[in-house]
Amino acid sequence: MNELQAILNAFESSQQSGETTYLATVVKTQGSTYRRPGAKMLITNTGRMVGTISAGCLENDVFEHTRQRMSDGNPIVVTYNNTASEDILWGFGLGCNGIIQVLIERLDKQNKLNLIEFMQECLDNKHLGIVATVFSVEGATDIKIGSRLLLYPNGDIISNIKDKNLTQSLIADAQQAFIHQKSKAKNYQLPFGSVEVFIEVIQLPTPLVLFGAGYDAVPVAQFAQALGWQVTVVDCRANEATIPRFSMAYDVILTRREILYKQVLIDSQTIAVVMTHNYLDDLEILKMLLPSPARYIGILGPKQRTERLLQDLHTQGMVYTSEQLERLYAPVGIDIGADTPEEIAIAVIAEIQAVKTSHNGGFLRKNNQPIHFYETI
């Protein structure tokens, strides 16, 4: 289960038990911080916390803010500045030389502009969503902190922001966020002031389709599931024993290579890893994956074996492009000296994460650039 789904489940549980709930969201960061904008934590009035916004440094302080500053129910923004003296911040233990702004808001299920309901719908229907939330207001304006606009993939909009010019600007920027799938904070100038808005992309769990059901595939599925990815295991041997072996998976498909294409859905977000240890199965799987929109295709085994697979597909009349081959990672995984199934699984998952985030997977000590890039305009 990923962090967002855990928060949504905790909210439902809190409603059943009659707890008051709050949502803390990192909306803006500067410098070095442990979590990036969009990180969320649900807090109840009983002190229960789900999710994290730091390495454990800020959570208790955020809870105190919900107790001491939110009796009127209005959202607040708390700024943690670790560029001050060490003595001032020792109690927070931030450990990073950065500034973190956290929006804290009380959750109300009856609110028409229901953020929790919107995020749950995104996950249930497997579509992206855009949330634009005001977190800073300067000057004379009727816009309040916590005001927001929600954008659905079909273009539907729900908003409680009455300023028409701001709304139009937010719609345009939200649509761009859909295209680029990147969250950002942006400042908007108004006739008598300005507002800062966090434009957040509600991301879906990473869909991993794992072709192969051997024992070496188990740790790959386990590590992916621990990261909150949605794991589908495809067994071309149609072995019933596969189902209990991969009980952690979202789905297990028992099939044969001849009908594979009828049972497995591949879209532009799909991460595919092939580790069947069967050459003919791999041939059919690769025949399906290469023309597909899958964003990543990893194949277990020596490079020469994959080259032979590609040559056999070419002999069969298949034409593949350089763009398709660019998405092919064979041998799968990064070079960490992996030997055991668990070590190999770590190498595979690490490479996928690097590709997802457009990183090169090298040693951080050799990197002179920021670890995370976050756009602020």
C-alpha positions as CSV (number, residue, x, y, z in Angstrom):
1,M,0.0,0.0,0.0
2,N,1.4,3.4,-0.9
3,E,1.4,6.4,1.4
4,L,-1.5,8.2,-0.1
5,Q,-3.8,5.1,0.1
6,A,-2.7,4.6,3.7
7,I,-3.7,8.1,4.5
8,L,-7.1,7.7,2.8
9,N,-7.7,4.5,4.7
10,A,-6.8,6.1,8.0
11,F,-9.2,9.0,7.3
12,E,-12.1,6.5,6.8
13,S,-11.1,4.8,10.0
14,S,-11.0,8.1,11.9
15,Q,-14.5,9.0,10.7
16,Q,-15.9,5.8,12.0
17,S,-14.3,6.3,15.4
18,G,-15.4,9.9,15.6
19,E,-11.9,11.5,15.6
20,T,-11.1,14.9,14.3
21,T,-8.6,14.7,11.5
22,Y,-6.0,17.1,10.0
23,L,-3.9,16.9,6.9
24,A,-0.4,18.3,6.8
25,T,1.1,18.8,3.3
26,V,4.6,20.1,2.4
27,V,3.8,22.8,-0.1
28,K,7.1,24.5,-0.6
29,T,10.8,23.8,0.2
30,Q,14.1,25.6,-0.3
31,G,17.5,24.0,0.0
32,S,18.1,20.6,1.4
33,T,15.0,18.8,2.9
34,Y,14.1,15.2,3.6
35,R,10.7,15.2,1.9
36,R,9.6,17.1,-1.2
37,P,6.5,19.2,-1.7
38,G,3.4,17.0,-1.9
39,A,4.5,14.8,1.1
40,K,1.5,14.3,3.3
41,M,0.7,13.2,6.9
42,L,-2.7,12.6,8.4
43,I,-3.1,13.5,12.1
44,T,-6.0,12.8,14.5
45,N,-6.9,14.7,17.7
46,T,-5.8,11.5,19.5
47,G,-2.3,11.8,18.2
48,R,-2.4,9.1,15.6
49,M,-0.2,9.9,12.6
50,V,-0.1,8.2,9.1
51,G,2.4,9.3,6.5
52,T,5.5,11.5,7.0
53,I,6.5,15.0,6.2
54,S,10.1,14.7,7.5
55,A,12.5,12.2,8.9
56,G,10.5,12.3,12.1
57,C,11.7,15.8,13.1
58,L,8.5,17.8,12.5
59,E,5.6,15.5,13.1
60,N,5.1,16.1,16.8
61,D,5.4,19.8,16.3
62,V,2.7,19.7,13.6
63,F,0.5,17.8,16.0
64,E,1.0,20.6,18.6
65,H,-0.1,23.2,16.1
66,T,-3.4,21.3,15.5
67,R,-4.0,21.4,19.2
68,Q,-3.1,25.0,19.9
69,R,-3.8,27.0,16.7
70,M,-6.7,25.4,14.9
71,S,-9.7,25.7,17.2
72,D,-11.4,27.9,14.6
73,G,-10.9,25.2,11.9
74,N,-9.1,27.6,9.5
75,P,-6.0,26.2,7.7
76,I,-2.6,27.5,8.8
77,V,0.9,27.4,7.2
78,V,3.9,26.6,9.4
79,T,7.4,27.5,8.2
80,Y,10.4,25.5,9.5
81,N,13.7,27.4,8.8
82,N,16.9,25.4,9.3
83,T,19.1,28.3,8.1
84,A,18.8,29.8,11.6
85,S,21.2,29.0,14.4
86,E,21.6,25.4,15.5
87,D,20.6,26.2,19.0
88,I,17.2,27.4,17.9
89,L,16.5,24.4,15.8
90,W,18.0,21.7,18.0
91,G,14.6,20.7,19.3
92,F,13.3,20.1,15.8
93,G,16.4,18.2,14.7
94,L,15.8,19.0,11.1
95,G,19.2,17.8,10.0
96,C,18.9,19.5,6.7
97,N,20.0,23.0,5.6
98,G,16.6,24.1,4.2
99,I,13.3,25.7,4.6
100,I,10.0,23.8,4.8
101,Q,6.5,25.2,4.5
102,V,3.7,23.0,5.7
103,L,0.0,23.6,5.2
104,I,-2.2,22.1,7.9
105,E,-5.9,21.9,7.4
106,R,-8.8,20.2,9.2
107,L,-10.6,17.7,7.1
108,D,-14.3,17.9,6.6
109,K,-16.1,15.1,4.8
110,Q,-19.2,17.2,4.3
111,N,-17.3,19.9,2.3
112,K,-18.3,20.1,-1.3
113,L,-14.6,20.7,-2.2
114,N,-13.5,17.4,-0.6
115,L,-9.8,16.8,-1.1
116,I,-9.9,13.3,0.4
117,E,-12.8,12.3,-1.8
118,F,-11.0,13.7,-4.9
119,M,-7.8,11.8,-4.1
120,Q,-9.7,8.6,-3.4
121,E,-11.5,8.9,-6.8
122,C,-8.1,9.4,-8.6
123,L,-6.9,6.1,-7.1
124,D,-10.1,4.2,-7.6
125,N,-10.5,5.2,-11.2
126,K,-6.7,5.1,-11.9
127,H,-6.4,8.7,-13.3
128,L,-4.2,11.6,-12.4
129,G,-5.7,14.7,-10.7
130,I,-4.5,18.2,-10.1
131,V,-5.0,20.1,-6.9
132,A,-4.2,23.8,-6.8
133,T,-4.1,25.1,-3.2
134,V,-3.5,28.6,-2.0
135,F,-0.9,28.6,0.9
136,S,0.2,32.2,1.1
137,V,-1.7,35.5,0.7
138,E,-0.3,39.0,0.6
139,G,-2.1,42.3,0.4
140,A,-5.8,43.1,0.1
141,T,-7.7,40.2,-1.3
142,D,-10.7,38.0,-0.4
143,I,-8.8,34.8,-1.2
144,K,-8.1,32.7,1.8
145,I,-5.3,30.2,2.7
146,G,-6.6,26.7,1.8
147,S,-8.8,27.9,-1.1
148,R,-8.3,25.5,-4.0
149,L,-9.2,24.3,-7.4
150,L,-9.5,20.7,-8.5
151,L,-9.0,19.6,-12.1
152,Y,-10.2,16.2,-13.5
153,P,-8.7,14.6,-16.6
154,N,-11.9,15.2,-18.6
155,G,-11.5,19.0,-17.9
156,D,-14.1,19.2,-15.2
157,I,-13.3,21.8,-12.5
158,I,-14.4,22.3,-8.9
159,S,-13.2,25.5,-7.3
160,N,-14.0,27.8,-4.4
161,I,-11.8,30.6,-5.8
162,K,-14.0,33.5,-6.9
163,D,-11.3,35.6,-8.6
164,K,-12.0,34.9,-12.3
165,N,-8.5,36.0,-13.6
166,L,-6.7,33.8,-11.0
167,T,-9.0,30.9,-11.8
168,Q,-8.2,31.1,-15.5
169,S,-4.5,31.3,-14.8
170,L,-4.7,28.3,-12.4
171,I,-6.7,26.3,-15.0
172,A,-4.0,26.9,-17.6
173,D,-1.2,26.0,-15.2
174,A,-3.1,22.9,-13.9
175,Q,-3.5,21.7,-17.5
176,Q,0.2,22.0,-18.0
177,A,0.8,20.1,-14.9
178,F,-1.3,17.3,-16.3
179,I,0.9,17.2,-19.4
180,H,4.3,17.3,-17.6
181,Q,3.2,15.5,-14.5
182,K,5.2,17.7,-12.2
183,S,4.1,19.6,-9.2
184,K,5.2,23.2,-8.6
185,A,4.6,26.3,-6.5
186,K,3.8,29.5,-8.3
187,N,3.3,33.1,-7.3
188,Y,0.3,35.0,-8.9
189,Q,0.1,38.8,-8.9
190,L,-3.3,40.3,-8.1
191,P,-4.5,43.9,-8.5
192,F,-3.9,44.6,-4.8
193,G,-1.7,41.8,-3.7
194,S,-0.4,38.3,-4.5
195,V,-1.0,34.6,-3.7
196,E,1.2,31.6,-3.7
197,V,-0.3,28.4,-4.9
198,F,0.9,24.8,-4.7
199,I,-0.1,23.0,-7.9
200,E,0.1,19.3,-7.1
201,V,-0.2,16.3,-9.3
202,I,-2.0,13.4,-7.6
203,Q,0.1,10.5,-8.8
204,L,-1.1,6.9,-9.1
205,P,0.9,4.0,-7.6
206,T,3.5,2.8,-10.0
207,P,2.1,-0.2,-12.0
208,L,4.7,-3.0,-12.2
209,V,3.9,-5.9,-14.4
210,L,6.2,-8.8,-13.5
211,F,6.5,-11.5,-16.1
212,G,7.7,-14.6,-14.3
213,A,6.7,-16.4,-11.2
214,G,9.9,-18.1,-10.0
215,Y,11.2,-17.8,-6.5
216,D,13.7,-15.0,-7.7
217,A,10.7,-12.9,-8.7
218,V,9.3,-13.0,-5.1
219,P,11.7,-10.4,-3.6
220,V,11.1,-8.1,-6.6
221,A,7.4,-8.2,-5.9
222,Q,7.9,-7.8,-2.2
223,F,10.2,-4.7,-2.5
224,A,7.9,-3.1,-5.1
225,Q,4.9,-3.7,-2.8
226,A,6.8,-2.2,0.1
227,L,7.2,1.0,-2.0
228,G,3.5,1.1,-2.6
229,W,3.7,0.0,-6.3
230,Q,0.8,-1.9,-7.8
231,V,2.3,-5.3,-8.7
232,T,0.8,-7.6,-11.2
233,V,2.4,-11.0,-11.7
234,V,2.0,-12.8,-15.0
235,D,2.7,-16.6,-15.0
236,C,2.9,-18.1,-18.5
237,R,3.0,-21.6,-17.0
238,A,-0.5,-21.0,-15.5
239,N,0.6,-22.6,-12.3
240,E,-2.1,-22.4,-9.5
241,A,0.7,-22.4,-6.9
242,T,1.7,-18.9,-8.1
243,I,-1.4,-17.3,-6.5
244,P,-0.5,-18.0,-2.8
245,R,3.3,-17.4,-3.5
246,F,2.5,-13.9,-4.6
247,S,-0.2,-13.1,-2.1
248,M,1.3,-9.6,-1.8
249,A,0.6,-8.8,-5.4
250,Y,-2.4,-6.7,-6.6
251,D,-3.2,-9.3,-9.2
252,V,-1.9,-12.6,-10.5
253,I,-2.6,-13.6,-14.1
254,L,-2.3,-17.3,-15.0
255,T,-1.9,-17.5,-18.8
256,R,-0.1,-19.0,-21.7
257,R,2.2,-17.1,-24.1
258,E,-0.1,-17.7,-27.0
259,I,-2.9,-15.6,-25.4
260,L,-0.8,-13.3,-23.4
261,Y,-1.7,-10.2,-25.4
262,K,-5.4,-10.7,-24.6
263,Q,-5.0,-10.7,-20.8
264,V,-2.3,-8.2,-20.0
265,L,-2.9,-4.4,-20.3
266,I,0.1,-2.2,-20.9
267,D,-0.1,1.6,-20.8
268,S,2.3,4.5,-20.9
269,Q,2.8,4.3,-17.1
270,T,3.6,0.5,-17.0
271,I,6.9,-0.8,-15.7
272,A,7.5,-4.2,-17.2
273,V,10.1,-6.7,-15.9
274,V,10.7,-10.0,-17.7
275,M,12.2,-12.8,-15.7
276,T,10.5,-16.0,-16.9
277,H,13.7,-18.0,-17.5
278,N,12.0,-19.4,-20.6
279,Y,13.3,-18.2,-24.0
280,L,10.2,-18.8,-26.0
281,D,8.0,-17.1,-23.4
282,D,10.4,-14.1,-23.4
283,L,10.2,-14.0,-27.2
284,E,6.4,-13.6,-27.1
285,I,6.5,-11.2,-24.2
286,L,9.1,-9.0,-25.9
287,K,7.0,-9.1,-29.1
288,M,4.1,-7.6,-27.1
289,L,6.1,-5.1,-25.0
290,L,8.3,-3.4,-27.6
291,P,5.5,-1.9,-29.7
292,S,3.6,-1.1,-26.5
293,P,3.7,2.3,-24.7
294,A,5.4,0.8,-21.6
295,R,7.8,3.4,-20.1
296,Y,10.3,0.8,-19.0
297,I,11.1,-2.8,-20.1
298,G,13.6,-4.8,-18.1
299,I,14.8,-8.2,-19.1
300,L,16.7,-10.6,-16.8
301,G,19.7,-12.4,-18.3
302,P,22.9,-11.8,-20.2
303,K,23.0,-9.1,-22.8
304,Q,23.8,-11.7,-25.5
305,R,20.5,-13.4,-24.7
306,T,18.5,-10.2,-25.3
307,E,20.4,-9.5,-28.5
308,R,19.4,-13.0,-29.7
309,L,15.8,-12.3,-28.8
310,L,15.8,-9.1,-30.8
311,Q,17.5,-10.9,-33.7
312,D,14.8,-13.6,-33.7
313,L,12.1,-11.0,-33.6
314,H,13.7,-9.3,-36.6
315,T,13.9,-12.6,-38.4
316,Q,10.2,-13.0,-37.8
317,G,9.6,-9.7,-39.6
318,M,9.3,-7.4,-36.6
319,V,10.6,-3.8,-37.0
320,Y,11.5,-2.0,-33.8
321,T,12.6,1.6,-33.6
322,S,15.5,3.3,-31.7
323,E,12.9,4.9,-29.4
324,Q,11.5,1.5,-28.5
325,L,15.0,0.1,-27.8
326,E,15.7,3.2,-25.6
327,R,13.1,1.9,-23.2
328,L,14.7,-1.6,-23.1
329,Y,17.0,-2.3,-20.1
330,A,18.9,-5.5,-20.5
331,P,20.5,-6.8,-18.4
332,V,18.0,-5.4,-16.0
333,G,19.2,-3.6,-12.8
334,I,22.1,-1.4,-11.8
335,D,25.6,-2.7,-11.0
336,I,25.8,-3.2,-7.2
337,G,27.5,-6.6,-7.3
338,A,24.2,-8.4,-6.8
339,D,24.3,-12.2,-6.5
340,T,21.4,-13.5,-4.4
341,P,17.8,-13.1,-5.5
342,E,17.3,-10.4,-2.9
343,E,20.3,-8.5,-4.0
344,I,19.3,-8.7,-7.6
345,A,15.8,-7.5,-6.7
346,I,17.3,-4.4,-5.0
347,A,19.3,-3.7,-8.2
348,V,16.2,-4.1,-10.3
349,I,14.0,-1.9,-8.1
350,A,16.8,0.7,-7.8
351,E,17.1,1.0,-11.6
352,I,13.4,1.4,-12.1
353,Q,13.3,4.1,-9.4
354,A,16.1,5.9,-11.2
355,V,14.4,5.7,-14.5
356,K,11.1,6.9,-13.1
357,T,12.7,10.0,-11.6
358,S,15.2,10.7,-14.5
359,H,18.2,10.0,-12.3
360,N,21.3,8.1,-13.4
361,G,21.6,5.9,-10.3
362,G,25.2,6.9,-9.5
363,F,26.9,7.6,-6.2
364,L,25.5,10.7,-4.5
365,R,28.9,11.8,-3.2
366,K,29.9,12.3,-6.9
367,N,26.9,14.4,-7.6
368,N,27.4,18.2,-7.4
369,Q,23.8,19.0,-8.2
370,P,20.8,19.0,-5.8
371,I,19.4,15.5,-5.1
372,H,15.9,16.7,-5.8
373,F,14.8,19.3,-8.3
374,Y,11.5,21.1,-7.5
375,E,10.1,23.8,-9.7
376,T,9.1,27.1,-8.1
377,I,8.0,30.0,-10.3
